[in-house]
Amino acid sequence: MLPGPTNVFGGTFSMGIALIITVLQIVRVPNLKVGTVLLGCAFLYDIFWVFVSKWWFHESVARGDKSGEDGIPVLLKIPRMFDPWGGYSVIGFGDIILPGLVVAFSLRYDWMTKKSLRAGYFVWAMTAYGLGMTNCKLAEPSS
């Protein structure tokens, strides 16, 4: 079966990964204050659209439209490994790009200050991001 837009490594998925990589290569966070404000604002933005929008619009906007089409890629759909119903986990581009900008900043900072991998911030930033993503995956409901 050829990969389709909803399959892993299909058109939409591949376009999304390419867009994420491009953004992480082009956009630079100038300092840690900007990165912190950016992540803080994104956090509040997510809280509004996931939780507050239920009361504001009388339905959750976080689920998107109900047309069933993939549309513009703003999230990645990843098939669940052992799901007998063939469900998907989703992760938004912002959940990858924004922390990725701070991780990239920490790597550039380590290079500029000539810190070793062990003494720098990059390994800690990657570890924290990995643990955060693991916690999200473990907390995800199985339905």
Helices and strands as residue ranges (DSSP letters): H 11-26, H 32-47, I 48-52, H 53-57, G 61-63, E 75-79, E 88-92, H 93-112, H 122-139
